[in-house]
Structure formats: C-alpha cells, structure tokens
Amino acid sequence: MRQLTVDCHVHLTAPEVIAAVERYRGMDHYFNLLTSSPKNKFATAEDTIAEMDRAGIDVAVVFGFAFKDMGLCQETNNYVMAMTKRYTGRFIGLACVNPLAGGLEAELERCRAGGLAGVGELFPEGQGFDLARQEDMGELAGLCSELQWPVLVHLNEPVGHFYPGKTKTTLPQACTFAENNPKLKIILAHWGGGLWVYELMPELKRTLANVYYDTAASPFLYTPVIYQAVKAAGVLDKILLGSDFPLLSPQRYLEDLAASGLPDAEIASVKGLNATRIFGMQTS
C-alpha cells in the first residue's frame, strides 16, 4: 500500500477572478483585505498541479474563496468542481458557503453531486457568522454531519504579530462550536490557533475528539519544534499537512517536518496518513 503525501490546505482561484480581481475586491471587504496584502498570490489549478509535482505532493485538498455573498461562493465552487473533475485523483474539492445564507442545503447538495467532499475554508469574521452561535452554525453542522463531510475553518493564534487575516475569532468560540456539534469532523486551520494545547485537559480532550488541526502558515509562526510539542500533547494523529499554497510552497513544510526530529512513521502520519483517514482516501 503506497503512502500518499496530502496537502490539506490549498487555495484555487479561477483565471476569470484573477483577471478581474479589482472588481471582486470591490464586492467583498475580506477578500479585499487578504488579496491586497503584498504577500498575496493567486494560483490556478494548473499552477497548483505544477507545484504539487515539484514538491512531491500526491493529493491536494482545494477550495476557492469563501465570500460573504453566496452567489460569489457558488462561482468559486463551480471552478473547484470543474478542476476536481479535470484532475481526478489529484484534487479533493471543498465547497465554500456562508452558513447564514439561504439555499445552503441546495448548494451543498449541488456540490456533493459535483464531486466535492467537504466545506471550507470558512472565515467567521469575513463572512459575518459566530462559531459559538448554534443559530448560525447548526444547519451547516447538521448537513455536513449527515454527509460525513469535514468542515475547515480559519482560526488564528490570539497573540503575536498582526497580519492581514488575523481575526478576533476566539479559541473559546471554536471550542463551543465543537461542543455543540460533537458528530461533526472539524479541521481548524493554522494549528487551530493553539487550541490543541488544551487537549491536555481531559474534559477538552473529549470535547475536541473530532477536531483536527492543519499546519497552514506554520513557517511564518512557529519553529519545527512544534511537531515535538503536539506529539507530547498526544495529538500528532490529528495534525494535517497544509501549506496555504500559493502563500507558501508545500516544500517549506516538508523541510520543517524533516527537521522536526520525528521518526519516519510519525512524519508519514502528518504527511498523509491522517488525511487519508479523515477524507476516506484509497491509498493503493
């Protein structure tokens, strides 16, 4: 059985959006905030496949931008569905939706029929919802639980330097989201803002049983010692390689993993085994 290397956090942008980026910036405040950063980059499906091949990534979990407006989300979903079909076996696509929008169930069903396999990356602050309010999250969580779909949510560390996209969504809100929806598989981006530390508390270990954490933006935030820290906390089996490409190449993360001091079997878990379990991927 061959070990897959899986990048669980990759942003795709349709060529039409890149060509008309100023128009889209004018339609969504959060999109404008993130894409106006000097560090921002865009990647089409073809750009992503080329980078995957360079870095040795077998499969990427890909998604568009989670706009506040559901119509714009549908546009991004159209591109992700088309590219997931074009690059069968290389991409697992996630759907972008606004949990507060009308037509949520219909859009999730459309995306399921179109070959997508989860939801994300959602932006609580940018899209205007509160993770801790079940009135905001209950419908989405229930539908995704029925579909056995994971939901990927943006979450950042509450301390340290500011950067575009560092929001005020709190760790308690994320914890309440997990507590309210125990059957839902949740992936918290960017190491979950450090929420994994609290899995050392037995009560939160139970609350966060279905919560996973990706490594997106890790080289900007942490040294490779973080991999030893999550091992010591007993959550290494919940860590997913995620590059945030095109912000960074997945190669940067593979270098950090190689420098982490973890044995090969544990590196293999982060590189892909954990992801294949969550997404039900075939590895042979």
C-alpha positions in Angstrom: 0.0 0.0 0.0 1.5 3.3 -1.1 1.8 6.2 1.3 0.2 9.3 -0.1 1.5 12.8 0.6 -1.5 15.1 1.0 -1.6 18.9 1.2 -4.9 19.7 3.1 -5.0 23.4 2.6 -4.7 24.8 -0.9 -6.4 27.8 -2.4 -7.5 27.8 -6.1 -8.5 30.9 -7.9 -10.2 30.8 -11.3 -8.5 32.7 -14.1 -11.5 34.9 -14.6 -11.3 36.1 -11.0 -7.6 36.8 -11.3 -8.3 38.8 -14.4 -11.0 40.8 -12.7 -9.5 40.9 -9.2 -10.3 44.6 -8.6 -14.0 44.0 -9.3 -14.1 41.2 -6.8 -12.2 43.3 -4.3 -14.9 45.8 -4.5 -17.6 43.2 -3.8 -16.1 41.7 -0.6 -14.3 43.5 2.2 -12.5 40.5 3.5 -11.4 39.4 0.0 -10.0 42.9 -0.5 -8.2 42.7 2.9 -6.5 39.4 2.2 -5.7 39.9 -1.5 -4.3 43.4 -1.1 -1.5 42.2 1.1 1.9 42.3 -0.6 2.4 38.6 0.3 -0.8 37.6 -1.5 -0.5 35.3 -4.5 -3.1 33.6 -6.8 -2.9 30.1 -8.2 -5.0 28.4 -10.8 -5.4 24.6 -10.9 -2.6 24.3 -13.4 -0.3 26.4 -11.2 -1.2 24.1 -8.3 -0.6 20.8 -10.2 2.8 22.1 -11.3 3.8 23.0 -7.7 2.5 19.7 -6.4 4.7 17.8 -8.9 7.7 19.9 -7.9 7.2 19.3 -4.1 6.1 15.6 -4.4 2.5 16.1 -3.3 0.2 13.4 -4.5 -3.2 14.9 -3.5 -4.3 18.4 -2.6 -7.4 19.5 -0.7 -8.5 22.5 -2.7 -11.1 25.3 -2.3 -11.9 28.7 -3.6 -12.5 31.9 -1.6 -15.4 31.9 1.0 -17.1 35.1 0.1 -19.8 36.6 2.3 -22.2 36.6 -0.7 -23.5 33.1 -1.5 -23.6 33.8 -5.3 -19.9 34.5 -5.3 -19.3 31.4 -3.3 -21.2 29.5 -6.0 -18.9 30.9 -8.6 -15.8 29.6 -6.7 -17.5 26.2 -6.2 -18.1 25.9 -10.0 -14.4 26.3 -10.7 -13.4 23.9 -7.9 -15.9 21.3 -9.1 -14.6 21.6 -12.7 -11.0 21.3 -11.7 -11.7 18.4 -9.3 -13.2 16.5 -12.3 -10.3 17.5 -14.6 -7.6 16.4 -12.2 -9.3 13.3 -10.9 -7.2 11.7 -8.1 -5.1 14.8 -7.6 -7.7 17.1 -6.1 -10.2 16.7 -3.3 -12.5 19.7 -3.5 -14.2 21.6 -0.7 -17.3 23.8 -1.0 -17.3 27.4 0.1 -20.6 28.6 1.6 -21.9 31.1 4.0 -23.6 29.3 6.9 -26.1 32.2 7.2 -27.2 32.2 3.6 -30.5 31.0 2.2 -30.2 28.0 -0.1 -27.5 26.3 2.0 -28.8 22.8 1.7 -29.3 23.1 -2.0 -25.8 24.4 -2.6 -24.3 21.6 -0.5 -26.3 19.0 -2.4 -25.2 20.6 -5.7 -21.6 20.5 -4.6 -21.9 16.9 -3.5 -23.3 15.9 -6.8 -20.4 17.8 -8.4 -17.9 15.7 -6.6 -16.9 17.8 -3.7 -16.2 16.2 -0.3 -16.3 18.9 2.4 -16.7 22.5 3.3 -14.0 25.2 3.7 -12.0 27.3 4.3 -14.7 29.3 6.1 -13.9 32.8 7.5 -16.1 33.5 10.5 -15.1 37.2 10.7 -15.1 37.8 7.0 -18.4 36.1 6.4 -20.1 37.5 9.4 -21.0 34.5 11.5 -20.2 33.4 15.0 -18.8 29.9 15.5 -20.3 29.7 19.0 -23.8 30.6 18.0 -25.7 27.4 17.1 -28.3 29.6 15.4 -25.5 30.5 13.0 -23.8 27.1 12.7 -26.5 24.4 13.4 -27.8 24.0 9.9 -24.4 23.7 8.3 -23.1 21.4 11.0 -26.1 19.1 10.8 -26.0 18.8 7.0 -22.2 18.2 7.0 -22.6 15.6 9.7 -25.2 13.7 7.6 -22.9 13.9 4.6 -19.9 12.9 6.8 -18.1 15.9 5.4 -15.3 17.7 7.4 -15.6 21.5 7.8 -12.4 23.5 7.6 -12.5 26.8 9.5 -10.0 29.7 9.6 -8.6 30.2 13.2 -5.5 32.0 14.2 -3.4 32.4 17.3 -4.6 35.1 19.7 -1.2 36.6 20.4 1.9 37.7 18.5 2.2 40.0 15.5 -0.6 41.2 13.3 -1.1 40.3 9.7 -4.0 40.5 7.2 -6.4 37.7 8.1 -5.6 37.7 11.8 -9.1 37.9 13.2 -10.8 38.2 16.6 -12.5 34.8 16.4 -11.6 33.2 19.7 -10.5 29.8 20.9 -13.5 29.6 23.2 -15.8 30.1 20.2 -14.1 27.3 18.3 -14.3 25.1 21.4 -18.0 25.8 21.8 -18.5 25.0 18.1 -17.0 21.6 18.6 -19.0 21.1 21.8 -22.3 22.0 20.1 -21.6 19.6 17.2 -19.9 16.5 18.5 -20.6 14.4 15.4 -19.0 16.9 13.0 -15.5 16.5 11.8 -13.8 19.9 12.2 -10.5 21.0 10.8 -9.1 24.1 12.3 -6.6 25.9 10.1 -3.3 27.3 11.2 -2.8 24.9 14.1 -6.2 25.8 15.4 -4.7 29.0 16.9 -3.1 26.8 19.6 -6.3 25.1 20.7 -4.6 21.7 20.6 -2.7 22.6 23.7 -5.9 22.4 25.7 -6.4 18.8 24.7 -4.0 18.1 27.7 -7.2 18.8 29.8 -9.2 15.6 29.9 -12.5 17.4 29.6 -11.4 19.2 26.4 -9.8 16.0 25.0 -13.3 14.7 25.0 -14.9 17.9 23.6 -12.3 18.1 20.8 -12.4 14.4 19.9 -13.5 15.2 16.3 -11.3 18.3 15.9 -8.2 18.2 13.7 -5.5 20.9 13.0 -3.7 21.8 9.8 -0.2 23.4 9.6 -1.1 26.2 7.2 1.3 29.2 7.6 3.4 27.3 10.1 6.8 28.6 8.9 5.6 32.2 9.4 4.6 31.4 13.0 6.5 28.5 14.6 9.8 26.6 14.6 9.8 22.9 13.7 9.8 22.1 17.5 6.0 22.5 17.3 5.9 18.9 15.9 7.5 17.6 19.1 5.1 19.7 21.1 2.0 18.2 19.5 3.5 14.8 19.9 4.0 15.4 23.6 0.4 16.7 23.9 -0.8 13.4 22.3 -2.4 14.9 19.2 0.0 14.1 16.5 -2.6 11.8 14.9 -4.8 14.9 14.4 -2.3 17.1 12.6 -2.7 17.6 8.9 -0.1 18.9 6.5 -1.5 22.1 5.0 0.6 24.6 3.0 -1.7 27.5 2.4 -0.4 27.4 -1.2 0.1 29.7 -3.1 1.1 31.7 0.0 3.9 29.2 0.6 5.2 26.1 -1.2 4.5 22.7 0.5 8.2 22.1 0.2 8.7 24.5 3.1 6.6 22.3 5.3 8.3 19.1 4.2 11.6 20.7 5.2 10.3 21.6 8.6 8.9 18.1 9.1 12.3 16.6 8.1 13.9 18.9 10.7 11.4 18.1 13.4 13.2 15.1 14.9 10.1 12.9 14.5 10.7 9.3 13.4 9.7 8.4 9.8 6.4 6.7 10.8 5.2 9.8 12.6 6.2 12.1 9.8 4.2 9.8 7.5 1.2 10.4 9.7 1.4 14.1 9.3 2.3 14.0 5.6 -0.8 12.0 4.6 -2.0 9.1 6.8 -4.1 11.3 9.0 -5.7 13.0 6.0 -6.4 9.7 4.2 -8.4 8.6 7.3 -10.4 11.8 7.5 -11.2 12.0 3.8 -11.6 8.3 3.3 -9.0 8.2 0.5 -7.8 5.0 -1.1 -4.1 4.5 -0.8 -3.5 1.5 -3.0 
